[in-house]
Amino acid sequence: MLKVKAGQLDQLGLLFERYNRPLYGFFFKLTCDQEVSEDLVQNVFVRIIKYRHTYKGDGKFSTWMYHMARNLFADHYRKEKRRGYKEDVETADRYYQNEENAERSKIASEELDMLQLALNKLPEDKKEILVLSKYQGMKYKDIADLLDLTESAVKVRIFRALKELKVCYEKLEYEVVKP
């Protein structure tokens, strides 16, 4: 990133190769929309070019980038003036030769879909912190830097978000069992 900041914009391609998938995953877990997620990833890299002069290089690049991604995400939904997300998660067709594997795969897929629905029911702050820690694999210290919190506060928020996610998941599971 320091090379990009110095004007070597061709180096941005390396950053894009390294970070576009994690960023896409971050946005997709928040929006459940492939096209919006792809657009947001592109816009993050546009902002990286535009605001490269603000990168100091004293912290992790990924923390700076996710800070930008969070702001972009907030701007996007403020502009759209909507708060909800899609409830349906598109699932790809899964066909396997072995019926036992297909059944296991179907069950796992349904559980993941239900987990995504439960995640979508969480308040924005809880959903975001779970996506950063569990799906993006960010360390508590990096999340603390990103959200301007202490590591202990991050741990507490993640713990509370996981508890609420469990409650949402169990409610969804109960609704499926009892039609």
Contacts in CASP RR format, 6 or more apart in sequence:
PFRMAT RR
TARGET T0000
AUTHOR 0000-0000-0000
METHOD contacts of the structure
MODEL  1
MLKVKAGQLDQLGLLFERYNRPLYGFFFKLTCDQEVSEDLVQNVFVRIIK
YRHTYKGDGKFSTWMYHMARNLFADHYRKEKRRGYKEDVETADRYYQNEE
NAERSKIASEELDMLQLALNKLPEDKKEILVLSKYQGMKYKDIADLLDLT
ESAVKVRIFRALKELKVCYEKLEYEVVKP
1 15 0 8 1.000
1 48 0 8 1.000
1 52 0 8 1.000
1 55 0 8 1.000
1 57 0 8 1.000
1 61 0 8 1.000
1 64 0 8 1.000
2 55 0 8 1.000
2 57 0 8 1.000
3 11 0 8 1.000
4 11 0 8 1.000
4 12 0 8 1.000
4 15 0 8 1.000
4 48 0 8 1.000
4 49 0 8 1.000
4 52 0 8 1.000
5 52 0 8 1.000
5 53 0 8 1.000
5 55 0 8 1.000
7 52 0 8 1.000
9 49 0 8 1.000
12 45 0 8 1.000
12 48 0 8 1.000
12 49 0 8 1.000
15 45 0 8 1.000
15 48 0 8 1.000
15 61 0 8 1.000
16 45 0 8 1.000
19 62 0 8 1.000
19 65 0 8 1.000
20 41 0 8 1.000
20 45 0 8 1.000
22 62 0 8 1.000
22 136 0 8 1.000
23 40 0 8 1.000
23 41 0 8 1.000
23 44 0 8 1.000
23 65 0 8 1.000
23 69 0 8 1.000
24 37 0 8 1.000
24 38 0 8 1.000
24 41 0 8 1.000
25 37 0 8 1.000
25 135 0 8 1.000
25 136 0 8 1.000
26 66 0 8 1.000
26 69 0 8 1.000
26 131 0 8 1.000
26 132 0 8 1.000
26 135 0 8 1.000
26 136 0 8 1.000
27 36 0 8 1.000
27 37 0 8 1.000
27 40 0 8 1.000
27 41 0 8 1.000
27 69 0 8 1.000
27 73 0 8 1.000
28 34 0 8 1.000
28 37 0 8 1.000
29 116 0 8 1.000
29 119 0 8 1.000
29 127 0 8 1.000
29 131 0 8 1.000
29 135 0 8 1.000
30 73 0 8 1.000
30 85 0 8 1.000
30 127 0 8 1.000
30 128 0 8 1.000
30 131 0 8 1.000
31 37 0 8 1.000
31 40 0 8 1.000
31 85 0 8 1.000
31 86 0 8 1.000
32 85 0 8 1.000
32 86 0 8 1.000
32 88 0 8 1.000
32 89 0 8 1.000
32 116 0 8 1.000
32 120 0 8 1.000
33 85 0 8 1.000
33 86 0 8 1.000
34 90 0 8 1.000
36 76 0 8 1.000
40 69 0 8 1.000
40 72 0 8 1.000
40 73 0 8 1.000
40 76 0 8 1.000
43 72 0 8 1.000
43 76 0 8 1.000
44 65 0 8 1.000
44 68 0 8 1.000
44 69 0 8 1.000
44 72 0 8 1.000
47 68 0 8 1.000
47 72 0 8 1.000
48 65 0 8 1.000
48 68 0 8 1.000
51 68 0 8 1.000
55 61 0 8 1.000
55 64 0 8 1.000
57 64 0 8 1.000
59 145 0 8 1.000
60 142 0 8 1.000
60 145 0 8 1.000
62 138 0 8 1.000
62 142 0 8 1.000
63 142 0 8 1.000
63 145 0 8 1.000
63 146 0 8 1.000
66 132 0 8 1.000
66 136 0 8 1.000
66 138 0 8 1.000
66 142 0 8 1.000
66 146 0 8 1.000
67 146 0 8 1.000
70 128 0 8 1.000
70 146 0 8 1.000
77 83 0 8 1.000
85 120 0 8 1.000
86 120 0 8 1.000
87 117 0 8 1.000
87 120 0 8 1.000
89 113 0 8 1.000
89 116 0 8 1.000
89 117 0 8 1.000
91 109 0 8 1.000
91 113 0 8 1.000
94 102 0 8 1.000
94 105 0 8 1.000
94 106 0 8 1.000
94 109 0 8 1.000
95 102 0 8 1.000
96 102 0 8 1.000
96 105 0 8 1.000
114 169 0 8 1.000
114 172 0 8 1.000
114 173 0 8 1.000
114 176 0 8 1.000
115 165 0 8 1.000
115 169 0 8 1.000
117 172 0 8 1.000
118 165 0 8 1.000
118 168 0 8 1.000
118 169 0 8 1.000
118 171 0 8 1.000
118 172 0 8 1.000
119 127 0 8 1.000
119 130 0 8 1.000
119 131 0 8 1.000
119 165 0 8 1.000
119 168 0 8 1.000
120 127 0 8 1.000
121 168 0 8 1.000
122 130 0 8 1.000
122 161 0 8 1.000
122 164 0 8 1.000
122 165 0 8 1.000
122 168 0 8 1.000
125 157 0 8 1.000
126 157 0 8 1.000
126 160 0 8 1.000
126 161 0 8 1.000
126 164 0 8 1.000
126 165 0 8 1.000
127 161 0 8 1.000
129 143 0 8 1.000
129 147 0 8 1.000
129 154 0 8 1.000
129 157 0 8 1.000
129 158 0 8 1.000
129 161 0 8 1.000
130 158 0 8 1.000
130 161 0 8 1.000
130 162 0 8 1.000
130 165 0 8 1.000
132 138 0 8 1.000
132 143 0 8 1.000
132 146 0 8 1.000
133 140 0 8 1.000
133 143 0 8 1.000
133 154 0 8 1.000
133 158 0 8 1.000
138 146 0 8 1.000
140 151 0 8 1.000
140 154 0 8 1.000
140 155 0 8 1.000
140 158 0 8 1.000
141 151 0 8 1.000
143 149 0 8 1.000
143 154 0 8 1.000
144 150 0 8 1.000
144 151 0 8 1.000
144 153 0 8 1.000
144 154 0 8 1.000
147 154 0 8 1.000
149 157 0 8 1.000
END
